[in-house]
């Protein structure tokens, strides 16, 4: 029986992951969603908006305190907010200009600081030091770039007093219609290398790439691994699970490749420069391509991509699985390098799923005949084709798109709903963020909002385990 148990465990582990070599990991589970409207690899526009928003709601765990008032003058890199719990953590303005408005919501919750941008950007110049870990931490804190560092478990802004066991970077995205990092950041390898050199003084840096020929394959002072497979292979949480799973008591930091490039630019030039190439894509996008923009840029500055008409479309900052619907009045998220424009699905179908021949619909489980045309792209919309109902009691249905060892999606989500901390720990809450279960939500025949449920569980853990 012991021999059989060892054999079964080996077969089970290989069902999730196969390691060809120590630096080449093949993920056997996942799903690539064939959505049409990928951004053409060309820069079609430089966005220089008149108004830019700094939104503290993008940073989990941060309680903002204003450092400016309406009418104040700021430079690119000037701090506009600090964390009440840790005043050393700052949020900075991406542009120079004048604070036009402080936006508040219910109970005077701080939602955004709007800055009216100058025609010519002026930077707050600094002289960062990176002699040792303490100097790197201090430089990142005073620069306003610290919020790029995200701490796991829970996905909160990293604690400057913590020492992570490792820092992880995903150098590619496998999400549908996501920006191609080879195009957006392939010309900034020097900045990325400088950022790695700085962060490596705090902890070991691990970089995940999507192919051996990547522009980032020769990065030094870091452990570079190739991750092959379908989405969510590009999720940093999946990569952490494959390399060094997070256990209770562990602390791991992650940083996006965009953030790493900004950190490198700061250490080499002494300026807060978060401008990036952003993919504007989606089935409802007009001539999808890339633009150059700063986080906080208004979606109205991208009106040419949706014809200026907002009826019947949804504008998402981020990808279609994990992004935030912000509408034409919203702004580009701090961490986002993709804007997705998709049609609102308001129509109904006669007989719906009962019709087997639905050549315009994609099915992840071969309910229709879309599997006969694997290269076809689909003009998907937001229609759920049904409403929430009881969970399908078969964890393997969800696990087949989640290449993470030790995670049981149905049981984890139900533990989150029940508020059962012991069960959440048992089923892997320390290893996941909502984005890691986005595909489970997509394939869920019960139409449940799984990402929201996981977020609810994480909020409870933060409250009870603090």
C-alpha positions as CSV (number, residue, x, y, z in Angstrom):
1,X,0.0,0.0,0.0
2,X,2.9,2.4,0.8
3,X,4.4,1.7,-2.7
4,X,1.0,2.4,-4.3
5,X,0.6,5.6,-2.3
6,X,4.0,6.9,-3.4
7,X,3.2,6.0,-7.0
8,X,-0.2,7.7,-6.9
9,X,1.3,10.9,-5.3
10,X,3.9,11.0,-8.1
11,X,1.3,10.7,-10.8
12,X,-0.9,13.3,-9.2
13,X,2.0,15.9,-8.9
14,X,3.0,15.3,-12.5
15,X,-0.6,16.0,-13.6
16,X,0.0,19.6,-12.4
17,X,3.6,20.2,-13.3
18,X,6.4,18.5,-15.2
19,X,10.0,19.8,-14.7
20,X,12.1,19.1,-17.8
21,X,15.1,20.7,-16.1
22,X,15.5,22.7,-13.0
23,X,14.9,25.9,-15.0
24,X,12.2,24.7,-17.4
25,X,8.8,24.0,-15.9
26,X,5.8,22.7,-18.0
27,X,2.4,23.3,-16.5
28,X,-0.1,20.8,-17.7
29,X,-3.3,22.5,-16.6
30,X,-4.9,25.7,-17.7
31,X,-7.0,27.2,-20.5
32,X,-6.2,29.8,-23.2
33,X,-9.4,31.7,-24.0
34,X,-9.6,32.5,-27.7
35,X,-10.8,36.1,-27.7
36,X,-10.5,38.2,-30.8
37,X,-9.2,41.8,-30.8
38,X,-5.5,41.4,-29.8
39,X,-3.5,44.6,-29.9
40,X,-1.4,45.0,-33.0
41,X,2.3,45.3,-32.1
42,X,2.7,49.0,-32.9
43,X,2.6,52.2,-30.9
44,X,-0.2,54.2,-32.3
45,X,-0.5,57.1,-29.8
46,X,1.1,58.9,-26.9
47,X,-1.4,59.9,-24.3
48,X,-0.7,63.1,-22.5
49,X,-3.9,63.8,-20.6
50,X,-4.9,67.1,-18.9
51,X,-5.9,65.3,-15.8
52,X,-4.4,62.3,-14.0
53,X,-5.7,60.4,-11.0
54,X,-3.8,58.9,-8.1
55,X,-6.2,56.3,-6.6
56,X,-5.3,54.8,-3.2
57,X,-8.0,52.1,-3.6
58,X,-5.7,50.2,-5.9
59,X,-3.4,49.3,-3.0
60,X,-4.7,46.6,-0.7
61,X,-3.8,47.2,3.0
62,X,-3.0,50.9,2.5
63,X,-4.9,53.4,4.6
64,X,-4.3,56.8,2.8
65,X,-3.4,60.1,4.5
66,X,-3.4,63.2,2.3
67,X,-0.1,65.2,2.0
68,X,-1.4,67.8,-0.4
69,X,-4.5,70.1,-0.7
70,X,-6.3,71.5,-3.7
71,X,-4.2,74.1,-5.5
72,X,-0.8,72.7,-4.4
73,X,2.0,72.4,-7.0
74,X,3.5,68.9,-7.5
75,X,6.3,67.4,-9.6
76,X,6.5,63.9,-11.1
77,X,7.5,61.9,-8.1
78,X,6.2,64.3,-5.5
79,X,4.4,62.4,-2.6
80,X,0.7,63.1,-2.5
81,X,-0.4,60.5,0.0
82,X,1.1,58.3,2.8
83,X,0.0,55.2,4.6
84,X,-1.4,56.0,8.0
85,X,-0.1,52.8,9.4
86,X,3.3,53.2,7.9
87,X,4.0,56.8,7.0
88,X,7.2,55.9,5.1
89,X,5.1,54.3,2.4
90,X,4.2,57.1,-0.1
91,X,2.1,57.4,-3.2
92,X,3.6,59.8,-5.8
93,X,2.2,61.9,-8.7
94,X,3.1,60.5,-12.1
95,X,3.0,63.9,-13.7
96,X,3.9,67.5,-12.7
97,X,1.1,70.0,-12.3
98,X,-1.5,71.3,-9.9
99,X,-3.8,69.4,-7.5
100,X,-7.2,70.1,-9.0
101,X,-9.5,68.1,-6.9
102,X,-9.7,65.7,-3.9
103,X,-12.3,63.1,-4.6
104,X,-14.1,61.5,-1.7
105,X,-16.9,58.9,-1.4
106,X,-19.2,57.7,1.3
107,X,-18.1,58.6,4.8
108,X,-15.5,60.9,3.3
109,X,-13.5,57.9,2.0
110,X,-10.5,59.1,-0.1
111,X,-11.0,57.9,-3.6
112,X,-8.6,59.9,-5.7
113,X,-6.4,62.9,-6.0
114,X,-6.8,64.6,-9.5
115,X,-3.8,66.4,-10.8
116,X,-4.0,68.9,-13.7
117,X,-0.9,68.1,-15.7
118,X,1.6,70.6,-17.1
119,X,2.4,70.7,-20.8
120,X,6.0,69.8,-20.0
121,X,6.7,67.2,-17.3
122,X,9.1,68.2,-14.5
123,X,10.7,65.5,-12.3
124,X,11.5,65.6,-8.6
125,X,15.2,64.6,-8.8
126,X,16.8,62.3,-6.2
127,X,20.1,60.5,-5.6
128,X,19.1,57.0,-4.7
129,X,21.6,54.7,-2.9
130,X,21.8,51.0,-3.3
131,X,24.9,50.0,-1.3
132,X,23.0,47.5,0.9
133,X,19.5,46.3,1.7
134,X,18.8,49.1,4.1
135,X,19.7,51.8,1.5
136,X,17.6,50.1,-1.2
137,X,14.6,50.0,1.1
138,X,15.0,53.7,2.1
139,X,15.5,54.7,-1.5
140,X,12.4,52.9,-2.7
141,X,10.3,54.3,0.2
142,X,11.3,57.9,-0.5
143,X,10.8,57.5,-4.3
144,X,7.1,56.5,-4.1
145,X,7.9,53.2,-5.9
146,X,7.5,51.0,-2.8
147,X,3.8,50.2,-3.5
148,X,5.0,48.2,-6.6
149,X,6.2,45.6,-4.1
150,X,3.3,43.3,-3.2
151,X,3.4,40.9,-0.2
152,X,2.0,37.4,-0.1
153,X,0.0,36.1,1.6
154,X,-2.9,38.4,1.0
155,X,-1.6,40.6,-1.8
156,X,-1.0,43.7,0.4
157,X,1.6,46.4,0.0
158,X,4.8,45.0,1.3
159,X,5.8,45.7,4.9
160,X,9.2,47.6,4.8
161,X,10.1,45.9,8.1
162,X,9.6,42.4,6.7
163,X,12.3,40.2,5.2
164,X,10.9,38.0,2.4
165,X,12.2,34.6,1.7
166,X,12.3,35.5,-2.0
167,X,11.1,38.1,-4.6
168,X,9.2,36.8,-7.6
169,X,8.7,38.5,-11.0
170,X,6.6,37.2,-13.9
171,X,8.2,38.5,-17.1
172,X,5.2,37.5,-19.3
173,X,1.4,37.5,-19.1
174,X,-0.7,34.6,-20.4
175,X,-4.0,36.3,-19.8
176,X,-6.4,36.8,-22.8
177,X,-5.4,39.9,-24.8
178,X,-2.8,40.9,-22.3
179,X,0.1,43.2,-23.3
180,X,3.1,41.5,-24.9
181,X,6.0,42.2,-22.5
182,X,8.5,41.5,-25.2
183,X,7.1,44.5,-27.1
184,X,6.3,46.8,-24.2
185,X,9.5,46.2,-22.2
186,X,12.0,44.4,-24.5
187,X,13.8,47.7,-25.0
188,X,14.2,48.3,-21.3
189,X,16.3,45.3,-20.3
190,X,18.9,47.6,-18.8
191,X,16.4,49.2,-16.5
192,X,15.0,45.8,-15.5
193,X,18.5,44.5,-14.8
194,X,19.3,47.6,-12.6
195,X,16.0,46.9,-10.7
196,X,17.0,43.3,-10.1
197,X,20.5,44.3,-8.9
198,X,18.8,46.6,-6.3
199,X,16.2,44.1,-5.1
200,X,18.6,41.2,-4.9
201,X,20.2,43.0,-1.9
202,X,17.0,42.4,0.0
203,X,16.2,38.8,-1.1
204,X,16.8,36.3,-3.9
205,X,15.0,37.4,-7.1
206,X,13.2,34.8,-9.2
207,X,12.1,35.6,-12.8
208,X,9.6,33.6,-14.8
209,X,9.7,33.9,-18.6
210,X,7.4,32.4,-21.2
211,X,10.0,31.1,-23.7
212,X,13.8,30.4,-23.8
213,X,14.2,33.0,-26.5
214,X,12.8,35.8,-24.4
215,X,14.5,39.2,-24.2
216,X,14.7,38.6,-20.5
217,X,16.3,35.2,-20.6
218,X,19.8,36.5,-19.9
219,X,19.0,38.6,-16.9
220,X,21.7,38.3,-14.2
221,X,21.7,38.2,-10.4
222,X,18.4,36.3,-10.5
223,X,17.1,32.8,-11.0
224,X,15.4,32.7,-14.4
225,X,13.0,29.9,-15.2
226,X,10.9,29.1,-18.3
227,X,7.3,28.4,-17.7
228,X,5.5,26.6,-20.5
229,X,1.8,26.0,-20.6
230,X,-1.6,27.7,-21.0
231,X,-3.0,30.5,-18.9
232,X,-2.5,31.0,-15.9
233,X,1.2,30.1,-16.5
234,X,2.0,33.8,-16.5
235,X,0.5,34.4,-13.1
236,X,3.2,35.0,-10.5
237,X,1.2,33.1,-7.9
238,X,1.3,30.0,-10.1
239,X,5.0,30.4,-10.6
240,X,5.6,30.7,-6.8
241,X,3.5,27.6,-6.2
242,X,5.7,25.6,-8.7
243,X,9.0,26.9,-7.3
244,X,8.5,27.6,-3.6
245,X,5.0,27.2,-2.2
246,X,4.0,29.7,0.5
247,X,3.4,28.1,3.9
248,X,2.0,29.5,7.0
249,X,4.5,32.0,8.4
250,X,6.2,32.6,5.0
251,X,6.6,36.0,3.5
252,X,7.1,36.5,-0.3
253,X,7.2,39.7,-2.3
254,X,6.2,40.1,-5.9
255,X,6.7,42.9,-8.3
256,X,5.4,43.4,-11.9
257,X,7.9,43.7,-14.7
258,X,6.6,47.2,-15.3
259,X,7.3,48.1,-11.7
260,X,10.7,46.5,-11.9
261,X,11.5,48.7,-15.0
262,X,10.4,51.8,-13.1
263,X,12.5,50.8,-10.1
264,X,15.5,50.4,-12.4
265,X,15.0,53.7,-14.0
266,X,14.8,55.4,-10.6
267,X,18.2,53.9,-9.5
268,X,19.9,54.8,-12.8
269,X,18.3,58.2,-13.5
270,X,17.0,59.3,-10.1
271,X,13.5,60.1,-11.4
272,X,10.0,58.7,-10.8
273,X,9.1,57.5,-14.3
274,X,6.1,55.2,-14.5
275,X,5.1,55.8,-18.2
276,X,4.5,52.5,-20.0
277,X,3.2,51.0,-23.2
278,X,-0.4,50.0,-22.8
279,X,-2.3,47.5,-25.0
280,X,-5.8,48.7,-25.9
281,X,-7.5,45.5,-27.1
282,X,-10.8,43.7,-27.1
283,X,-13.6,42.6,-29.5
284,X,-15.2,46.0,-29.3
285,X,-11.9,48.0,-29.8
286,X,-11.4,50.0,-33.0
287,X,-8.0,49.2,-34.5
288,X,-6.5,47.7,-31.3
289,X,-2.9,48.7,-30.7
290,X,-0.6,50.1,-28.1
291,X,-0.4,53.6,-26.6
292,X,2.1,55.3,-24.3
293,X,0.5,56.4,-21.1
294,X,0.9,56.9,-17.3
295,X,-1.2,55.2,-14.7
296,X,-4.1,57.3,-13.8
297,X,-4.7,58.4,-17.4
298,X,-8.4,58.9,-18.1
299,X,-10.2,56.4,-20.3
300,X,-11.7,59.4,-22.2
301,X,-8.2,59.9,-23.7
302,X,-8.7,56.6,-25.4
303,X,-12.0,57.5,-27.0
304,X,-10.7,56.9,-30.5
305,X,-10.5,53.2,-29.6
306,X,-14.3,53.0,-28.9
307,X,-15.5,55.7,-31.2
308,X,-16.5,58.0,-28.3
309,X,-19.7,56.1,-27.7
310,X,-20.1,54.1,-24.5
311,X,-23.5,52.6,-25.0
312,X,-23.3,48.8,-25.2
313,X,-19.6,48.4,-24.3
314,X,-17.6,47.8,-21.1
315,X,-14.3,49.5,-20.6
316,X,-12.0,47.5,-18.4
317,X,-8.7,48.5,-16.9
318,X,-6.7,45.3,-17.0
319,X,-7.5,42.0,-18.7
320,X,-11.0,40.6,-19.1
321,X,-10.6,38.0,-16.4
322,X,-9.2,40.1,-13.5
323,X,-9.5,43.7,-14.6
324,X,-11.8,46.4,-13.2
325,X,-14.7,47.8,-15.2
326,X,-14.1,51.6,-14.9
327,X,-16.2,53.0,-17.8
328,X,-15.3,56.1,-19.9
329,X,-15.1,58.2,-16.7
330,X,-12.5,55.9,-15.1
331,X,-8.8,55.9,-15.1
332,X,-5.9,53.5,-16.0
333,X,-5.0,51.4,-12.9
334,X,-1.6,51.8,-11.2
335,X,-0.6,48.2,-12.0
336,X,-2.3,47.8,-15.4
337,X,-0.7,47.7,-18.9
338,X,-3.9,46.6,-20.7
339,X,-7.2,48.2,-21.4
340,X,-9.9,45.8,-22.7
341,X,-13.0,47.0,-24.5
342,X,-15.7,44.4,-24.7
343,X,-19.4,44.4,-25.7
344,X,-22.1,44.2,-23.1
345,X,-24.0,40.9,-23.5
346,X,-27.6,41.9,-23.0
347,X,-29.2,39.6,-25.6
348,X,-31.0,36.3,-24.8
349,X,-30.8,33.1,-26.9
350,X,-33.7,30.8,-27.7
351,X,-33.0,27.4,-26.2
352,X,-29.5,28.6,-25.2
353,X,-27.2,25.8,-24.1
354,X,-29.6,23.1,-25.5
355,X,-28.5,23.9,-29.0
356,X,-25.4,21.8,-29.7
357,X,-24.4,23.7,-32.9
358,X,-23.4,27.1,-31.7
359,X,-20.5,27.9,-34.0
360,X,-20.2,31.5,-32.7
361,X,-19.7,30.4,-29.1
362,X,-16.6,29.0,-27.4
363,X,-16.9,26.1,-24.9
364,X,-14.2,25.2,-22.5
365,X,-15.6,21.7,-22.0
366,X,-16.6,20.7,-25.6
367,X,-20.3,21.4,-25.1
368,X,-20.4,22.8,-28.6
369,X,-18.4,22.1,-31.7
370,X,-15.9,24.9,-31.2
371,X,-13.2,22.4,-30.3
372,X,-13.2,21.4,-34.0
373,X,-11.7,24.8,-34.8
374,X,-9.0,25.3,-32.2
375,X,-7.4,28.3,-33.9
376,X,-10.6,30.3,-34.2
377,X,-11.0,33.6,-32.2
378,X,-14.4,34.6,-30.8
379,X,-16.0,38.0,-30.4
380,X,-17.0,37.3,-26.8
381,X,-19.2,39.7,-24.7
382,X,-20.1,39.9,-21.0
383,X,-23.2,37.7,-21.2
384,X,-23.1,35.1,-18.4
385,X,-25.9,33.0,-20.1
386,X,-27.4,32.3,-16.7
387,X,-27.3,33.3,-13.1
388,X,-25.6,32.1,-9.9
389,X,-26.7,28.8,-8.4
390,X,-25.4,25.9,-6.3
391,X,-21.8,24.9,-6.8
392,X,-21.0,21.9,-9.0
393,X,-19.8,19.4,-6.4
394,X,-16.8,18.2,-8.4
395,X,-13.5,19.8,-7.5
396,X,-11.8,18.3,-10.5
397,X,-14.0,20.4,-12.8
398,X,-12.3,23.6,-11.5
399,X,-8.9,22.0,-10.7
400,X,-8.3,21.2,-14.4
401,X,-7.7,24.9,-15.1
402,X,-5.7,25.6,-12.0
403,X,-2.1,24.2,-12.1
404,X,-1.3,24.8,-8.4
405,X,-0.4,21.9,-6.1
406,X,-2.3,21.7,-2.8
407,X,-5.2,24.0,-3.8
408,X,-8.7,22.6,-3.8
409,X,-10.9,25.4,-5.4
410,X,-14.4,24.3,-4.4
411,X,-13.4,23.5,-0.8
412,X,-11.3,26.7,-0.5
413,X,-14.1,28.9,-1.8
414,X,-16.7,27.3,0.5
415,X,-14.4,27.8,3.4
416,X,-14.1,31.5,2.5
417,X,-17.9,31.8,2.3
418,X,-18.2,30.1,5.7
419,X,-15.5,32.2,7.3
420,X,-13.8,29.0,8.4
421,X,-10.1,30.1,9.0
422,X,-8.8,26.6,9.8
423,X,-10.3,25.2,6.5
424,X,-9.1,28.2,4.5
425,X,-5.5,27.5,5.8
426,X,-6.0,23.8,5.0
427,X,-7.1,24.3,1.4
428,X,-4.5,26.9,0.5
429,X,-5.5,30.5,1.2
430,X,-1.9,31.6,1.8
431,X,-1.0,30.7,-1.7
432,X,-3.7,32.4,-3.8
433,X,-5.1,35.7,-4.7
434,X,-8.4,36.2,-6.5
435,X,-6.6,36.4,-9.9
436,X,-5.3,32.9,-9.5
437,X,-8.8,31.5,-9.5
438,X,-10.1,33.7,-12.3
439,X,-10.2,30.7,-14.7
440,X,-12.2,28.7,-12.2
441,X,-14.8,31.5,-12.3
442,X,-14.8,31.5,-16.1
443,X,-15.5,27.8,-16.5
444,X,-17.9,27.6,-13.5
445,X,-21.2,26.3,-14.8
446,X,-22.8,27.7,-11.6
447,X,-21.9,31.3,-12.5
448,X,-20.5,32.1,-9.1
449,X,-18.3,35.1,-8.5
450,X,-15.4,33.0,-7.2
451,X,-12.8,35.9,-7.2
452,X,-15.1,38.0,-4.9
453,X,-15.5,35.0,-2.6
454,X,-11.7,34.5,-2.3
455,X,-11.3,38.2,-1.7
456,X,-13.8,38.0,1.1
457,X,-11.8,35.2,2.6
458,X,-8.6,37.1,2.4
459,X,-10.2,40.2,4.0
460,X,-11.3,37.9,6.9
461,X,-7.7,36.5,7.3
462,X,-6.3,40.0,7.4
463,X,-8.8,41.0,10.0
464,X,-8.4,38.0,12.2
465,X,-4.7,37.1,11.8
466,X,-3.3,40.7,12.1
